């Protein structure tokens, strides 16, 4: 384990119920990250999606991948930039080629694996994939930018 949820909260501004990364298991600065989220039936989203057939929403999977990408971007910055990151946030620029291949249900461990396609300054282009039990469930290309709050 590289970062637990308390460490992640020092990096990302997200909090319950919208912090969607429980742990970072590997990170290669400027290149890749692997992180996960344990999907629990107690998540507020399952009250409405769907009460008698709980499915974790695809948009939440995309957001979780983006949050993992935010950790990668912030931890890849220089030490001076990491200090300045306290006053920054990551915004989506685009979500391309999104595919939802299998449903995610309570009890699943959602593993996010992201690789950097390109990084130019504050802009990050990422290949993002999410797995459950090594089965690809979601994939997308994400573009994001680090901006001042």
C-alpha positions as CSV (number, residue, x, y, z in Angstrom):
1,X,0.0,0.0,0.0
2,X,1.3,3.4,-0.9
3,X,-1.6,5.6,0.2
4,X,-4.6,4.8,2.4
5,X,-7.8,6.9,2.5
6,X,-6.3,9.4,5.0
7,X,-3.3,10.0,2.8
8,X,-5.6,10.4,-0.3
9,X,-7.6,13.0,1.6
10,X,-4.4,15.0,1.9
11,X,-4.0,14.9,-1.9
12,X,-7.6,15.3,-3.2
13,X,-10.3,17.8,-2.1
14,X,-13.1,15.1,-2.3
15,X,-14.8,13.8,0.8
16,X,-17.6,11.4,1.7
17,X,-19.8,10.6,-0.1
18,X,-17.8,11.6,-3.2
19,X,-14.3,10.3,-2.4
20,X,-14.2,7.3,-4.7
21,X,-10.6,6.0,-4.0
22,X,-10.0,3.9,-0.9
23,X,-6.3,3.0,-1.5
24,X,-3.5,3.5,-3.9
25,X,-1.4,0.3,-4.4
26,X,1.1,1.5,-6.9
27,X,2.2,4.7,-8.5
28,X,5.0,5.5,-10.9
29,X,5.3,9.3,-11.1
30,X,4.4,10.7,-14.5
31,X,3.5,7.2,-15.8
32,X,0.9,5.1,-14.1
33,X,-1.2,4.5,-11.0
34,X,-3.2,1.6,-9.6
35,X,-5.8,2.2,-6.9
36,X,-9.1,0.7,-5.7
37,X,-12.5,1.3,-4.3
38,X,-14.5,-1.2,-2.3
39,X,-18.1,-1.0,-3.5
40,X,-20.5,-1.4,-0.5
41,X,-24.2,-1.7,-0.3
42,X,-24.2,1.1,2.2
43,X,-23.2,3.7,-0.5
44,X,-25.9,6.4,-0.8
45,X,-26.1,6.0,-4.6
46,X,-27.8,2.5,-4.1
47,X,-30.8,4.1,-2.5
48,X,-31.9,5.2,-6.0
49,X,-29.8,3.1,-8.5
50,X,-31.6,0.8,-8.2
51,X,-33.3,-0.2,-4.9
52,X,-34.3,-3.7,-6.0
53,X,-31.3,-4.3,-8.4
54,X,-28.2,-2.3,-7.1
55,X,-25.8,-1.4,-9.9
56,X,-22.9,1.0,-9.3
57,X,-23.4,3.9,-11.8
58,X,-20.9,4.1,-14.7
59,X,-20.5,7.8,-14.1
60,X,-19.2,7.0,-10.6
61,X,-16.7,4.6,-12.1
62,X,-15.5,7.3,-14.5
63,X,-15.2,9.8,-11.6
64,X,-13.3,7.2,-9.5
65,X,-10.8,6.7,-12.3
66,X,-10.5,10.5,-12.7
67,X,-9.8,10.8,-8.9
68,X,-7.1,8.2,-9.2
69,X,-5.7,10.3,-12.1
70,X,-5.8,13.3,-9.9
71,X,-3.6,11.5,-7.3
72,X,-1.2,10.6,-10.1
73,X,-1.0,14.2,-11.4
74,X,-0.5,15.8,-8.0
75,X,2.1,13.2,-6.8
76,X,4.0,13.5,-10.1
77,X,4.5,17.3,-9.6
78,X,7.7,18.7,-8.2
79,X,7.9,19.2,-4.4
80,X,7.2,22.9,-4.8
81,X,4.2,22.2,-7.0
82,X,2.9,19.6,-4.5
83,X,2.9,22.3,-1.9
84,X,1.1,24.7,-4.2
85,X,-1.4,21.8,-5.0
86,X,-3.3,22.6,-1.8
87,X,-4.8,25.5,-3.7
88,X,-5.5,23.6,-6.9
89,X,-8.1,21.2,-8.2
90,X,-8.3,18.9,-11.2
91,X,-11.1,19.6,-13.8
92,X,-12.3,17.2,-16.5
93,X,-11.6,18.5,-20.0
94,X,-13.0,15.5,-21.9
95,X,-14.1,11.9,-21.5
96,X,-13.6,9.9,-24.8
97,X,-14.1,6.3,-25.9
98,X,-16.0,5.4,-22.7
99,X,-17.2,1.8,-22.7
100,X,-19.1,0.0,-19.9
101,X,-18.5,-3.7,-20.3
102,X,-19.9,-5.3,-17.2
103,X,-22.1,-4.1,-14.3
104,X,-20.4,-3.4,-10.9
105,X,-22.4,-4.5,-7.9
106,X,-22.1,-4.2,-4.1
107,X,-19.3,-6.4,-2.8
108,X,-17.0,-5.8,-5.8
109,X,-13.5,-4.3,-5.5
110,X,-13.2,-1.8,-8.3
111,X,-9.5,-1.6,-9.4
112,X,-8.5,1.5,-11.3
113,X,-5.5,1.3,-13.6
114,X,-4.4,4.4,-15.4
115,X,-1.5,5.1,-17.7
116,X,-0.4,8.5,-18.9
117,X,-0.8,9.0,-22.7
118,X,0.5,12.5,-22.6
119,X,1.3,15.2,-20.1
120,X,2.0,18.8,-21.0
121,X,2.2,21.2,-18.1
122,X,-1.1,21.2,-16.2
123,X,-2.9,19.0,-18.8
124,X,-3.0,15.3,-18.4
125,X,-4.3,12.8,-21.0
126,X,-4.9,9.3,-19.5
127,X,-5.8,5.8,-20.6
128,X,-8.1,4.7,-17.8
129,X,-9.4,1.2,-17.1
130,X,-11.4,-0.3,-14.2
131,X,-11.5,-4.0,-13.3
132,X,-13.4,-6.3,-11.0
133,X,-11.6,-9.7,-10.4
134,X,-9.3,-8.9,-13.3
135,X,-12.3,-8.5,-15.7
136,X,-12.4,-5.2,-17.6
137,X,-15.6,-3.4,-16.6
138,X,-15.0,0.1,-17.8
139,X,-12.6,2.0,-20.0
140,X,-12.1,5.6,-21.2
141,X,-9.6,8.2,-22.2
142,X,-9.7,11.1,-19.8
143,X,-8.3,14.6,-20.2
144,X,-8.0,16.8,-17.2
145,X,-6.3,20.0,-16.2
146,X,-4.9,21.2,-12.8
147,X,-6.3,24.7,-12.1
148,X,-6.4,27.1,-9.2
149,X,-9.4,26.7,-6.9
